[in-house]
Each structure stands twice: as structure tokens, then as C-alpha cells.
């Protein structure tokens, strides 16, 4: 499953909408509860955990991608 | 495990899109954010033929929601009220919360399920905690058993145990500190999934859809499986061995059992030959419970499936313990007893970041206008700090107001959900109104901030709604 599929599944959007620019301000389905679902789904999919700053700071797909890359995940 | 949990969450999304008509309303009140439970419980109940509509109460307002006849949960009057307190938030108010929930469930005609709180991980006396009755573990167990005893003789109430879900996950994997700090979600998904399985078992029994007829292909019966079939029979299930691909629903009819109480028990990967999915789906059977390839894991798999669920005989129920002489509290009594202290102070460099964060994250109690920022000419920004008998909450809200034409206009009045239900908004508003001169509140409607407008309207303030 690709990064876009994981994000799209958690946010319940079409994978085509998972662009770096997409975020909490542009995707209506990216609610606070979906944000939590996104975080736990990423943690499960990549076998890692996020700290508070990473959870709070992940406001766009780019933020999420960079947080994963910082943990050594190539996405 | 993670894949399984993600698949359940995805299924819950899919079920939501089908527009299936709910047959049971479940209300959830917790002292923490319990929303992660919904997908697991929703799917389990859906698969049991009990499509569900959830009403989730606000964070840590069990007592307030139960005592207030105008609360969101009172309006919902759910068929089932699930109350999930934790010692960490409620402390010695646990009996008050359970009493309030029991009374509310009776008024609303709800079946009450209380989730016994897990024993806290933090122990008052460290490694020496277990040796005295004053220890965290001992006091927690005493409180838990008091709740169990209180509900034991009620036909309209049951308990499930969070400790069991935490233990089966393992304490090291049961908690998510960052998620708790971010959203007051104390447990990992695995714990919520375990808790949901327990709750679903209770609700299946309450609604009479606990699987009672277990169909097994004769060819799959081995010595190892036979041992577990004996356990099923001992638990009260009827086990039927079939020789061909006869639909489960037909065997249920033959046995005089409703199709919804019949389930196929299969071993190993699906072959397609063992199920007549179409007819069974039409007849509404309880589906298939599939055991994995490893016989050593079957005991746990059967337990989690709910096939071993059975009601304990009434005479074995624990007797009601003598109740301490507790008076019934009113909502006002309860809030007053929290000893809430509210401090309003001008924002400074130390509190600016916390104020900005709390304003940005406030969803329910907010004017929905703009972020607070720092004070400027003619503009005052106040940080709201709250403490109560349970501890300090730090910067928990903010107010920003400007002078406009001889009057004060408040365009930021935000509170974190953590301090709602404690009367903090009343204290802050009281202080704003105590100052002389006219005051107005500028308000923009958002999908979530109706309670703010309602609060201000009830207080008789001037509200200027902006688009």
C-alpha cells in the first residue's frame, strides 16, 4: 500500500487528492478525529510512533511526509 | 494486528456510507476521549445484526451530562448508555459518576453498561504500593468492586472491565502518551478494540443475538478442534456438524433457531466452498468465525469471537455491598464540589504560545472569529488558567477584547474542552460583565460552536453574529 493510499484511507478521500499541499484547511474530511485516525494508521502502517509535537504539527500532507522522512521512512 | 485494526476502521467508514438504518442507539460518556472506540464497536454490532447510531458526550462530563436534563445525552435518551470513567480524571468522584449514570439510565430507559476503570499505572507508593490498603492498586480495586456490587442486582445494567482490555494488550502497549497529551486519548487502538469486543458481547446478550448455533464442517474437525467444540457446548452453544455445503440459515431453520443466532465456525483461510454467502446474507446469519492456522491460538480467538459468551447464573452474582451513606448530588453541588479556581491575567511572553494554541484548538467553546495574537493599542488579551480539586490545567482558555466606540467588543472567548462542564465559562463571563460599560460578543458560527452562542444568549449578553 502506498503512502497516498494510507493517507487517503484514513482521511476517506480519493488518493488523487493526497497532494503535498492538501491539509486540514483544504480537505473537509480532515477533521480532528480523522487526524487522530491518520496518525494511528500511519503508526500501524510504518511501525513507528509520533510524539506530541509531530502529531500537533502535521497539518498538511507535506508535514506528514516530512515527519515520516525524519524517521527514516522513504515516502 | 495493525492491519486488522485498520481494516475494521475502513469497514466502519464503508458502513457509514451504506445509510443502513440503526436499530440501537448507544450513548457514550467517558472521562476521556472515547471516539476511537466507535469503529470497533460499530462494526461488531453491525455484524451482529445491530446497526448502531452513536451519541458521544463531551470530554469528562459524565456527571454533568447525567444530572442535567437539558444535556445532549438526555436529549438522545440512548437505548444503551455506556459510561467509561478513569481514576486518573475522576479520582474519588467515581461513585458519584456511577450513581449519576445509574439514575440517568433509569430516567432515560437506557440499559447501562459501566466500564470498570483500569488500575492506574502510576502508583502512589512506587514499588511499595501493593503492601498497604492505602496504595493505589488496593484503593482502585476496592472502588472497582464497589461499582460491580452496586450494579450486580440490576437487570438493566452490566459492567465490562477496562483492566481486561489493558491486560490483554499488555501495559507497555496499552497507552499512548503523546495521543493523550494531544487529544486526551489514553489508550492505543488495540485497547479500544478489546473494549469494543467486550461491550459487543454484552449488547449481543442484551439484544438476544448471542450466537447459539455453531455450524462446523465435519471434515474440518480434528482432535484439537474437538476440544474447543466441547468448550462451546459447555458454554451453551449447539454445535451442528454438516457434511456438505448446506447453508447455515437452512440448518438454523431445521434447529428452530433464528438465523441471526447461527454462525459458521471455519478453520484456516477461506476456501469459498464452505460458505453459501448469498443465501446466508439474505437470511441474516451471524456470519463466519474463522480460526487461524495455529491451534494454540484458537482458545483466545474463540474467546474474542464471543461464541463463549454466556450469562452467569443469577445466584452467582456478587451480593450488593452495603452502600456508604452518600447523598444524591445535584449538578450545582457537584460543580461546587470541584473547587474550581479561575485566574484571568494579561497574556505575556511566557503564556503567548499557550494562548495561541488553546485558541487554535478550541472547537466547541469558541466565538469562531480569529486567533488571539498579542495585545496592542486598545486591545487586551487575557490568559485563562484553571485549577480544581483534581489539579492544575494550565492555560486553558483566552479572552481578547477591544475598545470600539466607547464599548468593549470581545472577539475571542475560547476554552479548552478539558475545562468545560466545570462552570469556568460562568466565572469568566461574570468577571467580564462586572466591569462597567457596554460589552458585546462577536460571533461566527462554525460546525461545532453552537454551545458558545447558546451560553451567551442564555446569559442575556449582546451577540453580534458575523458571516
Interface residues (C-beta under 8 A of the other chain):
Chain A: X9 X10 X12 X32 X33 X36 X37 X39 X40 X41 X43 X44 X45 X47 X49 X50 X51 X52 X54 X55 X56
Chain B: X2 X3 X5 X6 X9 X10 X13 X35 X36 X176 X178 X179 X181 X182 X183 X185 X188 X189 X357 X363
